[in-house]
Amino acid sequence: MTPLARKRLNKIALNTAGVLVFLFAVFPVYWMVSTSFKANDQIFTTDFIPFPTHFTFEHVGKVLTDGVAGNSIWVYMRNSAIVALGTVLIGSAFALLAATAVARFRFKGRTSFLITLLIVQMIPTEALLIPLFLNVRRMGLYDNLLGLIVIQVGLTLPFGIWMLRTFVAAVPKSLEEAAWIDGASRFTTFWKVLFPLVAPGLVATSIFSFITAWNDLIFALVLMKDTTGYTMPVALQFFFGQRGTDWGAIMATSTLMTLPVIAFFLLVQRRMVSGLVAGAVKG
């Protein structure tokens, strides 16, 4: 076999493997969306039906009109959006400042601080449920969306600091020193030189924080007493009952729950691409 033929064969094998991985990852999403538009007789049949023979909006209409647990589905969607966006805004700000301090300054206890971040990431979330619940109740944030935001910021902050620390450390300090020589203040240097260059890392941490807060179930279920404060993952639990499971409504709600995540990713993806070239200097 010639080197050119071997190269083409390797390329075909890699492309085939990539397509198979893509199909494996996308199939559950496709099945969720297609099931939300299937009739009940097609959902509960033992036959494999990859495509709905006739589309029905019964499940989507039921979720949108009847609501869940006496509340409109948009109430839960609003609560999830508030918690997720609040976590992204507050957590990203703290993570960026902490990562800059860790990457740019040498202070006593710096190594211990980084090791502590790793240890916190290793602790299971369920082990933190009781102490976090007690702290939230002492702060008067029980049955309050602000309490959920505080919890999610604390859970996503260690990962954000570690990731942004790498981006900040990769920016040459000479760029900041050049800005100082030109008369720029530290804040101006941070905002116009450092921030654009670490924007891709900030977008990556924002996506992680948004998905983590959006998909949270256990804290939203434990810390919220009133059903009007529940989030979308908690709303899904009401479709599981003693008399059966409404899979059509579950798939329809899950599809609606996925749309904001996709919209957020598409929105910040543009910022990530522009952040790769923003703040660059000519050589």
N, C-alpha and C positions, 0 to 999 in steps of 0.2 A: 504494500500500500504506500502510495506516495505521500510526502508530507502535506501536500495541499488537500488530498482526499482525507487524510487523518484529521486535519484541521476542520474540514467541513463536517466530518462525522461527529467530532467533539462538539461543534457548534449546534448541530441538530440535536444531539443528546441533551445538551444544557437547555436548549429552548424547550424541548419536550418535557424535561423535568420541571422547568419553570411553569409551563402551562398546567401540568398536573398539580403542582402545589397551589397555583392560583385557583383552579377548579375545586380543590379540596377545601380551601379557605372560604370560597364564595358560596359553595353549595348550601350550607346552613342558612345563610342570609336569603338566598333565593327561595329555599323551602319555606322560610318564615313568611316572606312576602306573598308567595303563591298560595299558601294555606289560608292567609287572611282573606283571599278572594274565592275560596272554595266553599261549596255548600257542605252542610253537615254530613250528608251521605257519602261525600267524597273524602271528607276528613277522617271518618271513623271506619272506612272500608279497609280490608286487608290487602286489596290490590294496590299495586304501585301506580300512582297517577302523577306523573311529573308535571303535567300542565292541566289547569282547570278546564273541563269540557265546556263550562259556561261560567263566566265571571258573575259574582254576586257581591253586592256591597252591603249585605245584611250585617256582617260582623262589624265592619267599619262604621256603618250607620248606627248600630246599637251602642257602640262605645261613645260615639260623638253626641248622640241624642240622649240616651238613657244615663250616661255617666257611670261612675263607680262609687258604691257605698253612699249614695245620696248626693254626691258632689259631681260637678262637671269635670270631665277629663282635663279641661284647661286649667283647673285649679291645681291639680297635681303637676301639670306641665310647667305652670308658672313657678311653683315652689322649687322644682328641680332646677329651673333656669336661674332662679335667684341664688340658690346654694352653689351651683356650679360656677356661675360667673363671679360671684363674690369670692369663692375660693381661688379662682384664677387671678383676679385682680390683686387681692391682698397677698396671696401666697407668692405670686411672681415678684411683687415689689420687695417683700422681705427676702426672698431667695436671691434676687439679684444683688441687693445690698450686702447680704451675708457672704455670698460667693466672692464679691469684689474684695471684701475685707480679708477673707481667708486667702485669696490668691495674691493679693498685692502687699499685705502687711505680715510681718513676722512678730508674733506676740506670744507671751507665756500661756501655755495651755492650748495652743493651736492644734497640735497633733491629737491631744486628748479630745478636743472638740470634734475633730473629724472622725475619730474612732467611735465616739458616742453616737454620731449620726448613723454610722453603719450598724451599731448595736440596736438602735431604735428601729431600723428597717427590718431587722431579723425577728423582732417581737411580733407574734401573731396579733391580729387586730382584736380577736375575741378576748385575749388576755388583758387588753386595755379598756374593755367595755365598762367594767364596774368602776375603776378609778376615774375614768373620764366622765362617767355619768354623775358620780358624786361631785366632781369639780364643777361641772356645768350647773348642777342644781344649787351649789353654794354661790355661784356667780349670778343666780337668778335668771339663767338663760334656758331653763327647762321649758319645753313646749314652745320654743322660739327658734325661728329659722337662723337667727344669728348664732345660736349655740351650735347648730349643724355646721355653719361656715367655719367657726372657730375650730371645731373638731377636724374638719377636712383640711384646713390649712396646716394644722399640726401634723396630720398624717402624710401630707404630700410635701411638706417643706424639706425634710432631709434629702429626698431624691432630687428636688429642685436645686438645692445648694450644691450637691455633689456634681450634678450635670453642668450647671452654670460655672462652677469653679474651673472646670476644664476649658470652657470657652474663654473665660476671662484670662486664664493663664496663657492661652495660646496667642493672645494679642500682645505684640511687642510693646514693652514699656517705653521704648524710644518714641513711639507715636505720642504718648501722653506728655513726655518730656519736651518734645518739639512744640506741642501746643502751649505748654507752660512758658517756654522761651518766647513765644509769640505774644504772650500777655494774657492768655486764657486762664480763667479761674479754674479751680478744681471741679466745680459743678459744670461749667461749660465744657471742660475736657471730658467729663464723665458722660454728658448728654450728647455731645456732637462727635466724639471720637470713639469712646468705648462702647456706648450703648448700641449704635448701629452695627458694630462688628459682632456683638454677642446676641443680636436679635434672633438669629436662627436657633440658638440654644434656648432662648426665652420662649420661642414659639413651641419648641419640642416639649419643654416643661409645662407650658400652658395646656397643650393637648393631653398630656398625662394627667394633670390636675383636673381638667374638665371631665375626662372620662371617669376618673376615680370618684369624683364627687357626684357625677350624674348617675352612676350605677350603684351608689351606696344604698344598702338595704337595712343593715342591722342597726346603725345609729339612727337613721330616720324612723325606724320602727320603735326603738326604745326611748328616744328622747322626745318624741312628739306624742302628745296625749290626744289632742283633737284631730279628727280625721281631715279637717281642712288644712292641716299643716303637713300632711303626708306628701311624699314625693312619688314619682312614677314607679320606681321599683316596688314600693309598698302597695301601690294601687293594683299592681299585677297580682298580688297575693289574694285579692278578693274574688278572683275568678276560680280559685281552688276551693271547692266545697266538699262537704260530706256526701252529697248526693251525686257528685260528678265534677268534671273539669270542663270548662267552656274553652276548648282549645282554639276555636275560631276567634273569640274575643281576645284571648291571650296573644295570638299571633297578630291581630289587628293593632292591639295596644303596643306590642313590641315594635311593630313597623313604625307607628307614629313616634315612639320613643327613640327610634334610631335616626329619624330625619334631622333633629337638631344637632346631633353629634356630627353627622355628615356635613351639615351646613357650617358648623363651627370649624371643622377641619378645612373645608374649601376656602373659608374666609381667611384663616390664619396662614394657609399655605402660600397665598400670594405675598403676605408679609414676610414669610420665611425666604422666598426667592429674592425679594427686593432687599432683604437684609444681608444677603450674601455679597452684594456689590455696594451697598450703602456704606459710606465712610471710608471707602478704599482710597489709596493715594497712589499717585504715579511714581514709578520707580526711576 
